[in-house]
Amino acid sequence: MPQHKGAVRRVRLTEKRRTANKGLKVDLRKLLKEFDAAPAKSADGLKTIQSRLDKLARKGLVHKNFAANKKSKLARAAKVAA
């Protein structure tokens, strides 16, 4: 257990951030699974996923190269499906 007031506050803040970040990543995984199930139907879903990836990369939750690579693969899959 933390002994100092500041450390106690930091623990609280870290836990709050961790749960928020985990929720964002879980939402991204759900969107990716939905897109993989039917890439042809979700053209607007592709835009949503791409913007979500950009936002997570800006926040540092996913690496920017991961986001770019994933966006490229999804766009290619959507093009093939269309």
Secondary structure as GFF3:
##gff-version 3
##sequence-region A 1 82
A	DSSP	alpha_helix	5	37	.	.	.	ID=ss1
A	DSSP	alpha_helix	43	59	.	.	.	ID=ss2
A	DSSP	alpha_helix	64	81	.	.	.	ID=ss3
###
